[in-house]
Amino acid sequence: MKLISEMTSEVEYLTESTKDGKSAKYIHGVFMQAIKENRNGRSYPLATMKNAVSKYVTEKVSKGCAYGELNHPSGPQIDLERACIIINSLDVQESGQVIGKARITETPVGQIVRGLIESGACLGVSSRGLGSLKEVNGINEVQQDFRLVTAADVVADPSAHEAYVQGVMEGVDWLYNENTGEWVEDQKKILQTKTIQQIQEAKLFLFNKFLKTL
C-alpha cells in the first residue's frame, strides 16, 4: 500500500471558552475532499472516503486518540512527541468535502502552532492515509482499501509539502502488521533495494526484525 497525503489550506482558526474559563484554540474547515480530482491528480470515490472516515472516527476520534503532527512525517506512524492537535470531529458531506475540527494541544509542539497562528502565519492541514491506486480515465483513483492514518497534520509550505510527499513518502510500500498494529515498510522492497553484496546483511536484518515481533 502506498502512503497517500493531501493538503488543503481551506481552514480557519477558532478560539472557544472552556468550562473552567480558559480558552481553547481549534482548527476548523475542509480537511479532505472526495469526488473531485485534486491537484495531485487523484480522486477519492465518495463511498471510499465515507468508509475510511467512518472507521477512523470509530477507532480514533471517538476514543480521543486522533492525533495530528506538526510538519511532514516520513511515514505512516504517529509520533506522539510531534503531536500538536487532537481531531474532535470529522464528517463527510455529500459534496465530498470532509469537514473537520481539531483542538490545538497544550504540548510544546502545540504551543508552536499557537504561536504561529497568533503571529499571523498561514497554515494548512494535510491528511495521511495508506491505500492502492488505479488509473481511471487518466486519473489515479484511490481504491477501497484506503485507510486513514490521520485526517490532519499541520503544515506550512504547500509546494515543499508536495515535493516531499512525492519524493519520499509515496516512494515506499507499506504493510500493516496485525500483531503489533504498526505499519512497516514492505520487506520485499527492502530486499530489492540492496545490492548482491548487501543481500545477506539485509536478510539478517529482516530476520531479526521478525523475531522482535514474536
Contacts in CASP RR format, 6 or more apart in sequence:
PFRMAT RR
TARGET T0000
AUTHOR 0000-0000-0000
METHOD contacts of the structure
MODEL  1
MKLISEMTSEVEYLTESTKDGKSAKYIHGVFMQAIKENRNGRSYPLATMK
NAVSKYVTEKVSKGCAYGELNHPSGPQIDLERACIIINSLDVQESGQVIG
KARITETPVGQIVRGLIESGACLGVSSRGLGSLKEVNGINEVQQDFRLVT
AADVVADPSAHEAYVQGVMEGVDWLYNENTGEWVEDQKKILQTKTIQQIQ
EAKLFLFNKFLKTL
1 130 0 8 1.000
1 131 0 8 1.000
1 132 0 8 1.000
1 145 0 8 1.000
1 147 0 8 1.000
1 173 0 8 1.000
1 174 0 8 1.000
1 175 0 8 1.000
1 176 0 8 1.000
2 130 0 8 1.000
2 131 0 8 1.000
2 132 0 8 1.000
2 133 0 8 1.000
2 170 0 8 1.000
2 171 0 8 1.000
2 173 0 8 1.000
2 174 0 8 1.000
3 75 0 8 1.000
3 76 0 8 1.000
3 128 0 8 1.000
3 129 0 8 1.000
3 130 0 8 1.000
3 149 0 8 1.000
3 165 0 8 1.000
3 169 0 8 1.000
3 170 0 8 1.000
3 171 0 8 1.000
3 172 0 8 1.000
3 174 0 8 1.000
4 42 0 8 1.000
4 128 0 8 1.000
4 129 0 8 1.000
4 130 0 8 1.000
4 131 0 8 1.000
4 133 0 8 1.000
4 142 0 8 1.000
4 146 0 8 1.000
4 170 0 8 1.000
5 126 0 8 1.000
5 127 0 8 1.000
5 128 0 8 1.000
5 129 0 8 1.000
5 161 0 8 1.000
5 165 0 8 1.000
5 169 0 8 1.000
5 170 0 8 1.000
6 32 0 8 1.000
6 33 0 8 1.000
6 38 0 8 1.000
6 40 0 8 1.000
6 42 0 8 1.000
6 126 0 8 1.000
6 127 0 8 1.000
7 124 0 8 1.000
7 125 0 8 1.000
7 126 0 8 1.000
7 155 0 8 1.000
7 158 0 8 1.000
7 161 0 8 1.000
7 162 0 8 1.000
8 30 0 8 1.000
8 31 0 8 1.000
8 32 0 8 1.000
8 33 0 8 1.000
8 124 0 8 1.000
8 125 0 8 1.000
8 126 0 8 1.000
9 122 0 8 1.000
9 123 0 8 1.000
9 124 0 8 1.000
9 158 0 8 1.000
10 29 0 8 1.000
10 30 0 8 1.000
11 27 0 8 1.000
11 28 0 8 1.000
11 29 0 8 1.000
11 30 0 8 1.000
11 31 0 8 1.000
11 123 0 8 1.000
11 124 0 8 1.000
11 125 0 8 1.000
12 27 0 8 1.000
12 28 0 8 1.000
12 29 0 8 1.000
13 25 0 8 1.000
13 26 0 8 1.000
13 27 0 8 1.000
13 28 0 8 1.000
13 117 0 8 1.000
14 25 0 8 1.000
14 26 0 8 1.000
14 27 0 8 1.000
14 28 0 8 1.000
15 23 0 8 1.000
15 24 0 8 1.000
15 25 0 8 1.000
15 26 0 8 1.000
16 23 0 8 1.000
16 24 0 8 1.000
16 26 0 8 1.000
17 23 0 8 1.000
17 24 0 8 1.000
18 24 0 8 1.000
24 103 0 8 1.000
24 104 0 8 1.000
25 103 0 8 1.000
25 104 0 8 1.000
25 114 0 8 1.000
25 117 0 8 1.000
26 88 0 8 1.000
26 101 0 8 1.000
26 102 0 8 1.000
26 103 0 8 1.000
26 104 0 8 1.000
27 85 0 8 1.000
27 101 0 8 1.000
27 102 0 8 1.000
27 104 0 8 1.000
27 123 0 8 1.000
27 125 0 8 1.000
27 152 0 8 1.000
27 154 0 8 1.000
28 99 0 8 1.000
28 100 0 8 1.000
28 101 0 8 1.000
28 102 0 8 1.000
29 99 0 8 1.000
29 100 0 8 1.000
29 101 0 8 1.000
30 97 0 8 1.000
30 98 0 8 1.000
30 99 0 8 1.000
30 100 0 8 1.000
31 90 0 8 1.000
31 98 0 8 1.000
31 99 0 8 1.000
31 100 0 8 1.000
31 125 0 8 1.000
31 127 0 8 1.000
31 151 0 8 1.000
31 152 0 8 1.000
32 44 0 8 1.000
32 49 0 8 1.000
32 53 0 8 1.000
32 97 0 8 1.000
32 98 0 8 1.000
32 127 0 8 1.000
32 151 0 8 1.000
33 44 0 8 1.000
33 96 0 8 1.000
33 97 0 8 1.000
33 98 0 8 1.000
34 43 0 8 1.000
34 44 0 8 1.000
34 45 0 8 1.000
34 46 0 8 1.000
34 48 0 8 1.000
34 49 0 8 1.000
34 50 0 8 1.000
34 92 0 8 1.000
34 96 0 8 1.000
34 97 0 8 1.000
34 98 0 8 1.000
35 43 0 8 1.000
35 44 0 8 1.000
35 45 0 8 1.000
35 46 0 8 1.000
35 95 0 8 1.000
35 96 0 8 1.000
36 43 0 8 1.000
36 96 0 8 1.000
37 43 0 8 1.000
37 139 0 8 1.000
39 162 0 8 1.000
40 140 0 8 1.000
40 162 0 8 1.000
40 166 0 8 1.000
41 139 0 8 1.000
41 140 0 8 1.000
42 133 0 8 1.000
42 139 0 8 1.000
42 140 0 8 1.000
42 141 0 8 1.000
42 142 0 8 1.000
43 136 0 8 1.000
43 139 0 8 1.000
43 140 0 8 1.000
43 141 0 8 1.000
43 142 0 8 1.000
44 141 0 8 1.000
44 142 0 8 1.000
44 146 0 8 1.000
45 141 0 8 1.000
45 142 0 8 1.000
46 92 0 8 1.000
46 94 0 8 1.000
46 96 0 8 1.000
47 144 0 8 1.000
48 142 0 8 1.000
48 143 0 8 1.000
48 144 0 8 1.000
48 146 0 8 1.000
49 92 0 8 1.000
49 96 0 8 1.000
49 98 0 8 1.000
49 146 0 8 1.000
50 92 0 8 1.000
51 144 0 8 1.000
51 146 0 8 1.000
52 129 0 8 1.000
52 146 0 8 1.000
52 147 0 8 1.000
52 148 0 8 1.000
53 90 0 8 1.000
53 91 0 8 1.000
53 92 0 8 1.000
53 98 0 8 1.000
53 148 0 8 1.000
53 151 0 8 1.000
55 147 0 8 1.000
55 148 0 8 1.000
56 66 0 8 1.000
56 90 0 8 1.000
56 147 0 8 1.000
56 148 0 8 1.000
56 151 0 8 1.000
57 90 0 8 1.000
60 66 0 8 1.000
60 87 0 8 1.000
61 87 0 8 1.000
61 88 0 8 1.000
61 89 0 8 1.000
61 90 0 8 1.000
64 86 0 8 1.000
65 86 0 8 1.000
66 86 0 8 1.000
66 87 0 8 1.000
66 88 0 8 1.000
66 90 0 8 1.000
66 150 0 8 1.000
66 151 0 8 1.000
67 78 0 8 1.000
67 80 0 8 1.000
67 83 0 8 1.000
67 85 0 8 1.000
67 86 0 8 1.000
67 87 0 8 1.000
67 150 0 8 1.000
68 78 0 8 1.000
68 83 0 8 1.000
68 84 0 8 1.000
68 85 0 8 1.000
68 86 0 8 1.000
68 87 0 8 1.000
68 102 0 8 1.000
68 150 0 8 1.000
68 152 0 8 1.000
68 153 0 8 1.000
68 154 0 8 1.000
69 78 0 8 1.000
69 79 0 8 1.000
69 82 0 8 1.000
69 83 0 8 1.000
69 84 0 8 1.000
69 109 0 8 1.000
69 150 0 8 1.000
69 153 0 8 1.000
69 154 0 8 1.000
70 82 0 8 1.000
70 84 0 8 1.000
70 109 0 8 1.000
70 110 0 8 1.000
70 112 0 8 1.000
70 113 0 8 1.000
70 153 0 8 1.000
70 154 0 8 1.000
71 82 0 8 1.000
71 153 0 8 1.000
71 154 0 8 1.000
71 155 0 8 1.000
71 156 0 8 1.000
72 126 0 8 1.000
72 153 0 8 1.000
72 155 0 8 1.000
72 160 0 8 1.000
72 161 0 8 1.000
72 164 0 8 1.000
72 165 0 8 1.000
72 169 0 8 1.000
73 79 0 8 1.000
73 82 0 8 1.000
73 128 0 8 1.000
73 153 0 8 1.000
73 169 0 8 1.000
74 168 0 8 1.000
74 169 0 8 1.000
75 128 0 8 1.000
75 169 0 8 1.000
75 172 0 8 1.000
75 174 0 8 1.000
75 183 0 8 1.000
76 128 0 8 1.000
76 129 0 8 1.000
76 130 0 8 1.000
76 149 0 8 1.000
76 174 0 8 1.000
76 183 0 8 1.000
77 149 0 8 1.000
77 182 0 8 1.000
77 183 0 8 1.000
78 149 0 8 1.000
78 150 0 8 1.000
81 109 0 8 1.000
82 109 0 8 1.000
83 105 0 8 1.000
83 107 0 8 1.000
83 109 0 8 1.000
83 110 0 8 1.000
84 104 0 8 1.000
84 105 0 8 1.000
84 107 0 8 1.000
84 109 0 8 1.000
84 110 0 8 1.000
84 112 0 8 1.000
84 113 0 8 1.000
84 154 0 8 1.000
85 102 0 8 1.000
85 103 0 8 1.000
85 104 0 8 1.000
85 105 0 8 1.000
85 110 0 8 1.000
85 113 0 8 1.000
85 152 0 8 1.000
85 154 0 8 1.000
86 102 0 8 1.000
86 103 0 8 1.000
86 105 0 8 1.000
87 100 0 8 1.000
87 101 0 8 1.000
87 102 0 8 1.000
87 150 0 8 1.000
87 151 0 8 1.000
87 152 0 8 1.000
88 101 0 8 1.000
88 102 0 8 1.000
88 103 0 8 1.000
89 99 0 8 1.000
89 100 0 8 1.000
89 101 0 8 1.000
90 98 0 8 1.000
90 99 0 8 1.000
90 100 0 8 1.000
90 101 0 8 1.000
90 151 0 8 1.000
91 98 0 8 1.000
91 99 0 8 1.000
91 100 0 8 1.000
92 98 0 8 1.000
93 99 0 8 1.000
98 151 0 8 1.000
100 151 0 8 1.000
100 152 0 8 1.000
102 125 0 8 1.000
102 151 0 8 1.000
102 152 0 8 1.000
104 110 0 8 1.000
104 113 0 8 1.000
104 114 0 8 1.000
104 117 0 8 1.000
113 123 0 8 1.000
113 154 0 8 1.000
115 121 0 8 1.000
116 123 0 8 1.000
116 156 0 8 1.000
117 123 0 8 1.000
121 156 0 8 1.000
122 156 0 8 1.000
123 154 0 8 1.000
123 155 0 8 1.000
123 156 0 8 1.000
124 154 0 8 1.000
124 155 0 8 1.000
124 156 0 8 1.000
124 158 0 8 1.000
125 151 0 8 1.000
125 152 0 8 1.000
125 153 0 8 1.000
125 154 0 8 1.000
125 155 0 8 1.000
126 152 0 8 1.000
126 153 0 8 1.000
126 154 0 8 1.000
126 155 0 8 1.000
126 161 0 8 1.000
127 148 0 8 1.000
127 150 0 8 1.000
127 151 0 8 1.000
127 152 0 8 1.000
127 153 0 8 1.000
128 148 0 8 1.000
128 149 0 8 1.000
128 150 0 8 1.000
128 153 0 8 1.000
129 146 0 8 1.000
129 147 0 8 1.000
129 148 0 8 1.000
129 149 0 8 1.000
129 150 0 8 1.000
130 146 0 8 1.000
130 147 0 8 1.000
130 149 0 8 1.000
130 174 0 8 1.000
130 176 0 8 1.000
130 183 0 8 1.000
131 142 0 8 1.000
131 143 0 8 1.000
131 145 0 8 1.000
131 146 0 8 1.000
131 147 0 8 1.000
132 142 0 8 1.000
132 143 0 8 1.000
132 145 0 8 1.000
132 146 0 8 1.000
133 140 0 8 1.000
133 141 0 8 1.000
133 142 0 8 1.000
133 143 0 8 1.000
134 140 0 8 1.000
134 141 0 8 1.000
134 143 0 8 1.000
135 141 0 8 1.000
147 176 0 8 1.000
149 183 0 8 1.000
155 161 0 8 1.000
172 185 0 8 1.000
172 186 0 8 1.000
172 189 0 8 1.000
173 185 0 8 1.000
173 186 0 8 1.000
173 188 0 8 1.000
173 189 0 8 1.000
174 183 0 8 1.000
174 184 0 8 1.000
174 185 0 8 1.000
174 186 0 8 1.000
175 183 0 8 1.000
175 184 0 8 1.000
175 185 0 8 1.000
175 186 0 8 1.000
175 187 0 8 1.000
176 182 0 8 1.000
176 183 0 8 1.000
176 184 0 8 1.000
177 183 0 8 1.000
177 184 0 8 1.000
177 213 0 8 1.000
179 213 0 8 1.000
180 213 0 8 1.000
187 206 0 8 1.000
187 209 0 8 1.000
190 202 0 8 1.000
190 205 0 8 1.000
190 206 0 8 1.000
191 199 0 8 1.000
191 202 0 8 1.000
191 203 0 8 1.000
191 206 0 8 1.000
194 201 0 8 1.000
194 202 0 8 1.000
END
